[in-house]
Amino acid sequence: MPTAQAARVRAGALTVLAEVAAGWARVAAAVLLPALCDDPALATAAGGAVLAKIIDLPDVDVELLARIEPFLPPRRHVDFDNVAREVAARLAADRLARNPDPAERTRLHIAYGRRLANAGDREAALEQTDLAVAAGEAAVTTAASPESFALLTLAPHLRAHRLAAVNRYPAALASAERAVELLTPLAQAWGDGAGSFRWALAEALDNLALRLSNVGSHEKAEVAGRRAAELFTGGSRSARGERGLAGALTNLAVIEAHRGRSAEALATVRHAERIWRQLSHDEPSVYRPELALTLNTVSLRHAELGQLSAAVTAAEESVGIFRNLVRANMVAFELDLAAVLANLSGYLWQLDRRTEAFQYNAEAEEVFDRWGGANPQAFSLHLRYLRENIAAMRAKQSPVDLRRWELGAMSFES
């Protein structure tokens, strides 16, 4: 068959087999599981929902999951994030129980933490990264090597992202500073590993820039952000460099705006938007979240320049993407959706579209109320901001500025 037709047939056959096997153990044992053992790549042929049904079958063991694991998307992928987390959880439990080597334990905690973060489980992802930092320090103490140093530098970089995801910004800054401190001498060293360390340093500097901005140190943030962008544009062109540059530019635009250079910030983020649009066109399940958050930044920069109609257009596109993402994974994306809705409400209010403004604020409030109830320390401040704005709107105070919500780009090595 032609390749595309063969892919459709394989996906259709796997879907039917998974449905039948869920009710008929003999079909699972005699047909489906042997087929997956022979060709584990088949497991992902019909998408994440079908794979989720497969791994729930009683006879699926860790050996089969280990064979399927290499065929999961290596990074975030909206369709597979939830099922990848389940696969990673079962494999991590098995491997950690029988592996005392600190370097391997660091790798396992990092890999599992990434899958948890991609699925939106913020607190559990942070816990795994804390464990990765501790294991990485033990690995260097036990056997200092380029590999163990690479793991030790990656762990605090990731921990900064995880801490920021639950709004613990001072701690996130300290962790990002530690990553840059560890990476700088490694990236400057000569040798075969220096190239990969330079990429890692660029990502860590981008992370540091955003964390400095989170705590109001915008001048220092700009220095770090520009260093990151320079490193991403240096050397040969690559996919890693392109997505790294796009993230760094998105974050740099936020910092430039904080420093009062709104027109420059808009030009910077539009450059990032062009990169994300191309990447999203090529791999929508991987890059649509980054395009959505960048469009939120575009809308904020337009609003700062008084270009409210353009701000609404960008924010509405961001909302549309996030609504689709929420349908795929509510836990991972609804906080971002709520933030963009709050921003959009502010633009609409200033354009006298006040019924819509109240509607979007109420939707955002419901999301933050739910998250604030589950984790008051992390999210109650956001809820308070929203309610203050709603109260001001109801009192018809003017002007009402709801443009509070910046969504920083995550490093793709997060």
Buried (B, 14 or more C-beta within 10 A) or exposed (E): EEEEEEEBEBBEBBBBBBEBBBEEEEBBBEBBBEBBEEEBEBBBBBBBBBBBBBBEBEEBEBEBBBBBBEBBBEBBBBBBBBBBBBBBBBBBEBBBEEEEBBBBBBBBBBBBBBBBBBBBBBEBBBBBBBBBBBBBBBBBEEEEEBBBBBBBBBBBBBBBBBBBBBBBBEBBBBBBBBBBEBBBEBBEEEEEBBEBBBBBBBBBBBBBBBBBBBEEBBEBBBBBBBBBBEBBBEEEEEEBBBBBBBBBBBBBBBBBBBBEBBEBBBBBBBBBBEBBBEBBEEEBBBBBBBBBBBBBBBBBBBBBBEBBEBBBBBBBBBBEBBBBBBEBBEBBBBBBBBBBBBBBBBBBBBBEBBEBBBBBBEBBBEBBBBBBEEEEEBBBEBBEBBBEBBEBBEEEEEEBEBBBBBBBBBBBBB
